[in-house]
Amino acid sequence: MNFYKEDFQFQSLLKELLDQPFFEYADKELTVFGEKCATAVDDRARFTDREGQPRLNKYDAYGEDISEVWVNEGYRRTVEETYNTGIVGYVHKEIPALGEKGNYIYSYAQGYLLSQTEPGFYCPVTLSMATAYLLNQYASKDIKERFLPHVLSTGEVTHYEGATFLTERQGGSDVGANETKAVEEGNHFKLYGEKYFASNAGMCGVAMVLARKEGAPSGTKGLTLFAVPWRNQDGTLNGIRIRRLKDKLGVRAVPSAEVEFDGADAFVVGDPAKGFYYMMEALNLSRVCNAVASLGIMRRAYYEAKEYALKRDAFGSKLANYPMVKDTLTRLAVKLEIETRTVFTYIPLFERVMNNQASQKEAILNRLYIALLKKETAEQAIHYAHEAIEMHGGNGYIEDFVTPRLLRDAQVLTVWEGAANILGLEVLRLIEKYKAEELFLEEMSQRLRGVAHLPSEWTYLVENKLIQLQNLSKSLRTASADHKTFHSKKAAELMVKIFESIVALEQAASGDRRAIMVMEVFLEETWKSSYLFNEEMRTVEYFSEIVLNSKSEKPLSVR
């Protein structure tokens, strides 16, 4: 097995997005990583989930609070091997074999493969990416020199994983209610307070923490960002205690804890008045990681469903021979392909924003796309895991198979980095403050004009939905506050369907036979699925070419 080499569409997509020398390097490295993820890492992930979950060793033999987190040796090997690939480091430093810096496309490609086997560990990777970004972008020279080489390490120095600690009991998503205090002491601060959901606790070398300096205003404007080492230079805990580890439904590989600060040394990062702003930038990075993790789970669930259907006999035939099964697999294949393409073709825009090379319009669209894609992919990950279980029948519910873990791990992705309600409100804020819907309509209309040579039956579907969105936006402008919040998620859902439909049309515009089939199925399932009787059964007719990647000389019928 090799998660990369078996994913022909993903290979083709990366070849489009990366220049030739970078693709040749990435293709070779992802082949190695894809094989490792499908075999050794997968075996370790199964053990970690079932028998080797993190444990808190609270006290030593003398009754001293040591707050150590134990993880199994297989998990430690996965940690070391993954970071040494440069999944975090090469976003910010040169790849020796290429002589140039890496990029987010390559990092997220690695994350996509990793999440097919160990989405729990991709959480610490995400936190480390956010930590690296914040230190690289905003830390002073001294703080950067102290921490950044370790966070970016690919084996040359001791590696530090990162963490971002926001959530407090009284706050949750309301970060402005945070109460952790920062007391100045010489050239640094001491932190006092707690963080209620601190992932990667005990494993991180440095955490990025929001706290309120004495005399700072209430709300988010009074929060400052601090770099907090987990241990002092002599190896002792840095005024940090772990109260307990969370007993989570899924993603059991990552230790999530309740953490107490009791005089922890902390160092200001950036402008003390912009801590919340900085952390929201990191949050957007994490939301893209969340979308990539969701795609990884979707891909693994689809793969498991397909392989089972091709091998399992029922009523004298393989499952995959039945029209209803062909329909399910084709729909899963198409949605996965278009959603993956939508996320990865968007990442160059994200990269420009993160590198401060984007226009104001691009920055607004970036925030909008992140909210739309994070919400959609997370919800689809749950759906795909459910479909994989259903394809397996009773076997799908048994922990000997990977499918139960996929469902448990997928569920958290709707919660991490903002649940659907929070993302709906983010879309509403962008509409009200920046008229994001107008920018979106302008962008999508322009891209739709670029595929005008396609059959009008399909382009008209999307054009009509753009008109619907325009009308909904007009209504939102004059609506009451309750109506605005009520409709915010509906607006987001309409937007993401339009966005992905445009991507499907653009892929089909090349004239590639299979891409046209994918487009037809995607648009039909997205906009025409209310029919009572489906005469054409495209999902069954196109099964061999879409799901099995078979070639056919049979001409496509005119639709």
Phi, psi and omega in degrees: 000146176207110185299332181276309186292337179274356183253080188297321182293324179291320176301315180297321179297315179296325178296327176291322192271337183252146175291164191302311180299319181292318180297318180299320176294311183297319181301317180293313183291321180290332174297315178294313182293321180297323177291318181294319179297323184282347185238274187298313181295323179296319177298317180294321181297319179298316180295315180300316182294321187269316189233338189246038182293153178304146178228148178263120169264097190285317186233153173269186184296338181265005179083011179277141179285111179253343176042053179265140176256123177268133170232154185286162186294326177297319178297319178299322178295319178298317178302308183296312183295323183289312180295329179291345174286347182089019182302330174253311188299319186282358169290331188242352181224169185290141171273114185306320183291340182254332185075021177212160180291149176284197181206174182289330179301313180294316179299315181289333173295319176296318179297324177298317178291315181299321184288346175287343181236325186217067178297337176297319178284334178295341174297306175302324176299315178300314180297323178291323175297318179294318178298315179300316180298312183296317179293315182294323186276324193233344184288152175292167182302315182296314181294320179298315181294329182287321190249320193299317179303328180285321179291328181269002187300138172242029176119348185279333174224170179304132184270137172248125166284160180250175176201156173231116184253110179243309197293132172235160187304315186279352187253302188063234178291341179276076185298333180298343179273002182300145185238354181304129187259147175240118182251125183290137177213098182069234183265012177214190182233162172246132181261140177224128180145197183221156170237128194271336179222085186251098181281146183072020176298138179083342178255336183282147173271333179212140179240143174263120192233135173269130178213165185249119177291155178300131180086356180288150181293164177285172179077188185292335182292341181266008183264135178246146179267132180234145167265123185236110176292142180289323180235155173285171183294340176272004177094351179281159178296141182271067178058035184236137174231147172257120180286311178193160172269146179284138176266095191264156176298316183217197186037053186287346181294327184270126177284115176251133192222166165263119188246137177245133173258127178228076182082033179288131176296134184218146186234127183297135175247118177074202179289123182302337182273357186243021183302315181294319178301315179299315183294329177292328174296315178295325178297320178296320175301315181294328178293325175294318175302319179299317178297319179295318177299320178297317177299321179299316178294319177302314181297314181295317180298316178298315180301313181296319179296315181296311182297321179295316181295327180286337186255334189277128175269138176209125179056038173085010180208160174293145178306320185293352178275347183275136183306320183294327178286319175301318179300312181299310184295322179293317178298318178296316181299317184291311180298317178299314182297314182289321180292320177296316179296320180298314181295311187286329176285343175280333189303325175304324175296314177303317181297318178297320178296314182294334180263012179058039181243012186257155174282170178298319179300315180296322179296321179291314179297325177301311179297321180294312181298321180299312180298316181296313187284325177297313180298310185294313184294321180297317179292324179291327179301318177295316180299316181294319178297320176298315181296323179295319177297315182295324178296325180281343185068220181301325178301327182295343182263359184263135186290352172294336177265160182282342189301319177298321179294322178301317180293317180295319180289326181293326188300325183289338185292338175283343185259313180303141173061026175110115177287175186302321180296318178296319180291324175298319178293326176297317177298317179297318178299318180294325177292313185287322185273324188237002186053047184299330181293328178292318177296320179295313180299319179296315181294314183291323178296318179296316180291328178292323178296333180288348179240027185295342181284350177287161181306135185296335179306322184272317180293327179296323179305312184287321177302319179295323180288330174297321177295318177299317179296320178300316179293319178297320180297319178298318179294322181296326183299325184254005184282163174290166180300320180295318179294323180297310181293324179298319186267358186297317178292326179295320177296318179297319181294320178294319180298313185292327176295319177296313181304309182291328177295320177298318179297319178298318178295318181295322178293320180290337184297341178292341182091358179298131186302310183295321179298324177294318177300314179300316179299314181299314180295317182298311182293323178296314181290329182283320190242346185239019191281008182268006182294155177268327180223123183261101184289324190274325181050055180303321183299328178279316181299323185265006187305310185299317183282326181277312186274315184267355181057034177280150177266144178219142177266355181296126182293147174289133179288149179287128183259000000 
